[in-house]
């Protein structure tokens, strides 16, 4: 027969596990997401200079109760473009399936491994993100892309070492995790891989600032 202290420890572990699982799967009402916020983020059309937006299909692998919305932004004047994808859902799934896993899984070669960087935002604020580069060649197409990604649970953009653990600690307070991808094309010539210029940095800052504003930040 188990002694009382041992029994209480076991019960405590079972209850804690049930709480975490209930939060992760959003089965209990206290952990239900703010649907209005999710809708606001997924329908947001970003504004930047003369860039025009158009919704595009996304073939990103998604788990149960995760959704993704992608828009292509392009400038008719400069010819510059980018694709921005908003993903939201259960933290356990949204914190995983990062581009360094998904892109090679879709046939891309990694040109530059993920690197964590910090972007300057208006008002002295900053945002953390990962940046990596990928390439894919087929019989009819040759793509090179720079991919940036970052997460937010409450409007602050972060790129933790271990996203699953980082966001698991916030399950009870913020049951939905949001992830943004910003993808820009790179020249095909391997010798021409410029670092982000002023326009690219300004676009990234505009994306993250406007999404943060949608959170109320």
C-alpha positions as CSV (number, residue, x, y, z in Angstrom):
1,X,0.0,0.0,0.0
2,X,1.3,3.5,-0.9
3,X,2.1,5.8,1.9
4,X,0.1,9.0,2.1
5,X,2.9,11.4,0.9
6,X,3.7,9.2,-2.0
7,X,0.1,8.9,-2.9
8,X,-0.3,12.7,-2.8
9,X,2.7,13.2,-5.1
10,X,1.3,10.8,-7.6
11,X,-2.1,12.4,-7.6
12,X,-0.5,15.8,-8.0
13,X,1.4,14.7,-11.0
14,X,-1.7,13.2,-12.6
15,X,-3.6,16.4,-12.0
16,X,-0.8,18.6,-13.3
17,X,-0.6,16.4,-16.4
18,X,-4.3,16.6,-17.0
19,X,-4.2,20.4,-16.7
20,X,-1.4,20.8,-19.2
21,X,-3.0,18.3,-21.6
22,X,-6.4,20.1,-21.3
23,X,-4.8,23.4,-22.0
24,X,-2.8,22.1,-25.0
25,X,-5.8,20.6,-26.6
26,X,-8.2,23.4,-25.6
27,X,-10.8,21.0,-24.3
28,X,-11.8,23.1,-21.3
29,X,-13.6,26.4,-21.4
30,X,-11.0,28.4,-19.4
31,X,-8.5,27.6,-22.1
32,X,-10.7,28.5,-25.1
33,X,-9.0,31.0,-27.5
34,X,-10.0,34.5,-28.2
35,X,-11.7,33.9,-31.6
36,X,-12.0,37.7,-32.3
37,X,-8.3,38.2,-32.0
38,X,-7.5,35.2,-34.2
39,X,-9.9,36.5,-36.9
40,X,-8.4,40.0,-36.6
41,X,-4.9,38.7,-37.2
42,X,-5.8,36.4,-40.1
43,X,-7.8,39.0,-42.0
44,X,-5.3,41.8,-41.5
45,X,-4.0,43.4,-44.7
46,X,-0.6,44.9,-44.0
47,X,0.2,48.4,-45.3
48,X,3.6,49.3,-46.6
49,X,4.5,52.0,-49.1
50,X,2.9,51.2,-52.5
51,X,3.0,47.4,-52.0
52,X,-0.3,45.7,-52.9
53,X,-1.6,42.5,-51.3
54,X,-3.3,39.4,-52.6
55,X,-4.3,36.3,-50.7
56,X,-2.5,33.2,-51.9
57,X,-3.0,29.5,-51.1
58,X,-0.7,28.0,-48.5
59,X,0.4,24.3,-48.5
60,X,2.0,24.4,-45.1
61,X,1.4,21.3,-43.1
62,X,-1.0,22.0,-40.3
63,X,-2.2,20.0,-37.4
64,X,-5.6,19.8,-35.9
65,X,-7.1,23.2,-34.9
66,X,-4.3,25.2,-36.6
67,X,-5.0,27.6,-39.4
68,X,-2.8,29.5,-41.8
69,X,-3.4,32.6,-44.0
70,X,-0.9,33.8,-46.6
71,X,-0.7,37.0,-48.5
72,X,1.7,38.1,-51.2
73,X,2.8,41.7,-51.1
74,X,4.4,43.3,-54.1
75,X,5.4,46.8,-55.2
76,X,4.5,47.7,-58.8
77,X,7.2,50.4,-58.7
78,X,10.2,48.5,-57.5
79,X,9.2,44.9,-58.3
80,X,10.0,43.9,-54.7
81,X,7.8,41.3,-53.1
82,X,7.3,39.1,-50.1
83,X,4.9,36.4,-48.8
84,X,3.7,36.8,-45.3
85,X,2.0,33.8,-43.5
86,X,0.1,34.0,-40.2
87,X,-0.3,30.6,-38.4
88,X,-2.3,30.1,-35.2
89,X,-3.3,27.2,-33.1
90,X,-2.4,25.0,-30.2
91,X,1.0,26.0,-28.8
92,X,2.3,22.4,-29.0
93,X,1.9,22.3,-32.8
94,X,2.5,26.0,-33.7
95,X,5.8,26.0,-31.8
96,X,7.0,23.1,-33.9
97,X,7.1,22.6,-37.7
98,X,9.6,25.4,-38.3
99,X,11.0,26.2,-41.7
100,X,14.3,24.5,-41.0
101,X,12.2,21.3,-40.8
102,X,9.4,22.0,-43.2
103,X,11.4,23.4,-46.2
104,X,13.9,20.5,-46.4
105,X,10.9,18.2,-46.0
106,X,9.4,19.8,-49.1
107,X,12.5,19.3,-51.2
108,X,14.5,22.5,-50.4
109,X,18.2,22.6,-49.7
110,X,19.3,24.7,-46.8
111,X,21.7,27.4,-47.9
112,X,22.1,29.1,-44.6
113,X,21.2,27.5,-41.3
114,X,18.8,29.4,-39.0
115,X,20.3,32.3,-37.1
116,X,18.5,34.3,-34.4
117,X,18.5,38.1,-35.0
118,X,16.8,41.1,-33.5
119,X,14.9,43.6,-35.6
120,X,14.3,47.2,-34.5
121,X,10.7,48.3,-34.4
122,X,9.3,51.9,-34.1
123,X,9.2,53.4,-30.7
124,X,12.4,51.8,-29.6
125,X,10.9,48.3,-29.4
126,X,12.6,45.2,-30.8
127,X,11.5,41.8,-32.1
128,X,13.4,38.5,-32.1
129,X,13.2,36.2,-35.1
130,X,15.0,33.4,-36.9
131,X,16.4,33.8,-40.4
132,X,17.4,31.0,-42.8
133,X,17.8,30.6,-46.6
134,X,16.6,27.7,-48.8
135,X,16.8,26.6,-52.4
136,X,14.8,24.3,-54.6
137,X,15.4,23.2,-58.1
138,X,13.0,21.3,-60.4
139,X,12.9,20.7,-64.1
140,X,10.8,23.8,-64.6
141,X,11.6,26.0,-61.6
142,X,14.5,27.3,-59.5
143,X,13.7,29.1,-56.2
144,X,15.9,30.7,-53.6
145,X,14.3,32.3,-50.6
146,X,15.1,34.0,-47.3
147,X,12.7,32.9,-44.6
148,X,12.1,34.8,-41.3
149,X,9.9,33.4,-38.6
150,X,8.9,34.4,-35.1
151,X,6.2,33.7,-32.5
152,X,3.9,35.7,-30.3
153,X,1.5,34.7,-27.5
154,X,0.6,38.2,-26.5
155,X,2.0,40.6,-29.1
156,X,5.7,40.4,-28.2
157,X,7.7,38.7,-30.9
158,X,10.2,36.2,-29.6
159,X,12.4,33.4,-31.0
160,X,13.3,31.2,-28.0
161,X,15.8,28.3,-28.0
162,X,13.1,25.8,-27.1
163,X,9.7,27.2,-28.3
164,X,7.7,24.1,-27.0
165,X,8.9,24.6,-23.4
166,X,8.8,28.4,-23.6
167,X,5.1,28.5,-24.6
168,X,4.0,25.5,-22.5
169,X,4.5,27.7,-19.5
170,X,1.9,30.2,-20.8
171,X,-0.8,27.7,-21.7
172,X,-3.2,28.7,-18.9
173,X,-3.0,32.4,-19.7
174,X,-2.6,32.3,-23.5
175,X,-3.8,29.1,-25.0
176,X,-3.2,30.1,-28.7
177,X,0.2,30.7,-30.2
178,X,0.8,32.8,-33.3
179,X,3.6,32.4,-35.7
180,X,4.6,34.6,-38.6
181,X,6.6,33.7,-41.7
182,X,8.1,36.4,-43.9
183,X,9.5,35.0,-47.1
184,X,11.4,37.1,-49.7
185,X,12.9,35.8,-53.0
186,X,16.7,35.8,-53.5
187,X,18.6,36.1,-56.8
188,X,19.3,32.7,-58.5
189,X,23.0,33.5,-58.8
190,X,24.6,32.1,-55.7
191,X,27.1,35.0,-55.7
192,X,24.3,37.5,-55.3
193,X,22.8,36.9,-51.9
194,X,22.6,40.4,-50.5
195,X,21.9,41.0,-46.8
196,X,18.7,42.8,-45.9
197,X,18.7,46.3,-47.2
198,X,16.8,49.3,-45.8
199,X,13.6,48.4,-47.7
200,X,13.6,44.8,-46.5
201,X,14.2,45.8,-42.9
202,X,11.5,48.4,-43.1
203,X,9.0,45.9,-44.5
204,X,9.8,43.3,-41.8
205,X,9.4,46.0,-39.1
206,X,6.0,47.1,-40.6
207,X,4.7,43.5,-40.6
208,X,5.6,42.8,-37.0
209,X,4.5,46.3,-35.8
210,X,1.1,46.0,-37.5
211,X,0.5,42.5,-36.2
212,X,1.5,43.6,-32.7
213,X,-1.0,46.5,-32.9
214,X,-3.7,44.0,-33.8
215,X,-3.0,42.3,-30.4
216,X,-3.5,45.7,-28.8
217,X,0.2,46.2,-28.2
